[in-house]
Amino acid sequence: PPPDVAQDRFTVRLLFVQPPTMPKKEKSAVTRECTIHLGKRTHKTIFKRRARTAIREIKKFAKLQMGTEDVRIDTNLNKAVWSRGIRSTPRRIRVRLARKRKDDDDGDGMYTLVTHVDGVKSFKGLVNQTVDNDE
């Protein structure tokens, strides 16, 4: 039998071989502008939980996009989501995701700061783009 199969008298068991691991790339500080379609993410949500669910979905989106566990929501973004009340959250929202290095004692790790982009007249034709950090 092949070397990764163990046989005894009654059973055949596969021995799990550890796949080769790639070295993890060091994440750098980067800023991106994205449009989040909150309408599809809060669809069929109870009205009295809709704004809270929208904030949770923004955090989930930022975690997926930037690859950090620590996601922080800016107060202006929170006010923009809650501006029309708990039931009528905006259908789409334009956000700026900034991955930054933690300034803690240990100094290791990154966090994502999510801020609101003001002044978006129309969401048509907008794409996700990387922004210079000095802006």
C-alpha positions in Angstrom: 0.0 0.0 0.0 1.1 3.6 -0.4 2.9 5.2 2.6 -0.1 7.4 3.6 -2.4 4.4 4.1 -2.3 2.3 7.3 -3.7 -1.2 7.1 -4.4 -3.7 9.7 -6.5 -6.8 9.6 -9.9 -5.2 9.5 -9.7 -1.6 8.6 -8.1 0.7 6.2 -7.3 4.2 7.6 -5.9 7.2 5.8 -3.2 9.0 7.7 -3.5 12.7 7.3 -0.4 14.2 5.8 0.2 17.8 6.7 0.1 19.9 3.5 3.0 22.1 2.8 2.4 25.6 4.3 3.3 28.8 2.6 5.1 31.4 4.6 2.7 34.1 5.7 3.1 37.4 4.0 3.6 40.4 6.2 0.6 42.7 5.9 1.3 46.4 5.3 -0.6 49.5 6.0 -3.0 50.2 3.2 -6.2 52.2 2.6 -9.1 51.3 0.3 -12.4 52.9 -0.6 -15.3 50.5 -1.0 -19.0 50.6 -1.5 -21.0 48.3 0.8 -24.5 47.2 -0.4 -26.2 47.2 3.0 -29.6 46.6 1.4 -28.7 43.0 0.5 -26.9 42.4 3.7 -29.9 43.6 5.9 -32.6 42.1 3.7 -35.2 40.1 5.7 -33.9 41.5 9.0 -36.4 42.4 11.7 -36.9 46.2 11.6 -35.9 46.8 15.2 -32.5 45.1 14.5 -31.7 46.6 11.1 -29.2 49.3 12.0 -27.4 47.0 14.5 -27.2 44.3 11.8 -25.8 46.9 9.3 -23.0 47.8 11.7 -22.2 44.1 12.3 -22.2 43.5 8.5 -19.8 46.4 7.9 -17.5 44.9 10.5 -17.7 41.5 8.8 -17.0 43.1 5.4 -14.0 45.0 6.7 -12.6 41.9 8.3 -12.9 39.9 5.1 -11.4 42.7 2.9 -8.5 43.6 5.1 -7.8 40.3 6.9 -7.7 41.7 10.4 -9.6 40.6 13.5 -9.7 44.0 15.1 -12.1 46.3 13.2 -13.0 49.7 14.6 -16.0 51.8 13.4 -15.6 55.6 13.2 -18.3 57.6 15.0 -19.2 59.5 11.8 -19.9 56.1 10.0 -22.0 55.0 13.0 -24.0 58.2 12.8 -24.4 57.8 9.0 -25.9 54.3 9.4 -28.2 55.4 12.2 -29.1 58.8 10.6 -32.5 57.6 9.3 -33.4 55.6 12.4 -33.2 52.0 13.3 -35.4 50.8 10.5 -34.4 52.7 7.4 -30.7 52.2 7.0 -29.0 53.5 3.8 -29.1 50.9 1.0 -25.5 51.6 0.0 -22.7 53.3 1.9 -19.2 54.3 0.7 -16.5 53.6 3.3 -12.8 54.0 3.6 -11.0 51.0 5.1 -7.6 51.8 6.6 -5.4 48.9 7.8 -3.0 50.4 10.4 -0.4 49.0 12.8 -1.4 48.8 16.4 0.3 51.2 18.8 0.1 49.0 21.8 2.9 47.9 24.1 3.6 44.7 22.1 3.2 46.6 18.8 2.4 43.5 16.8 -0.7 43.1 14.7 -2.9 45.3 12.7 -6.3 46.8 13.0 -8.8 48.2 10.5 -10.4 51.6 10.9 -13.6 52.1 8.9 -14.6 55.7 8.1 -17.5 57.1 6.1 -16.9 58.9 2.8 -19.0 62.0 2.6 -20.3 63.6 -0.6 -21.2 60.6 -2.7 -24.0 61.8 -5.1 -24.4 58.6 -7.0 -23.0 55.1 -6.5 -23.2 54.3 -10.2 -19.8 53.5 -11.8 -17.9 53.6 -8.5 -15.4 50.8 -8.0 -13.3 49.6 -5.1 -9.9 51.4 -5.2 -6.8 51.7 -3.3 -6.1 55.2 -1.9 -2.8 56.9 -1.0 -2.3 56.9 2.8 -1.5 60.6 3.0 -5.1 61.6 2.1 
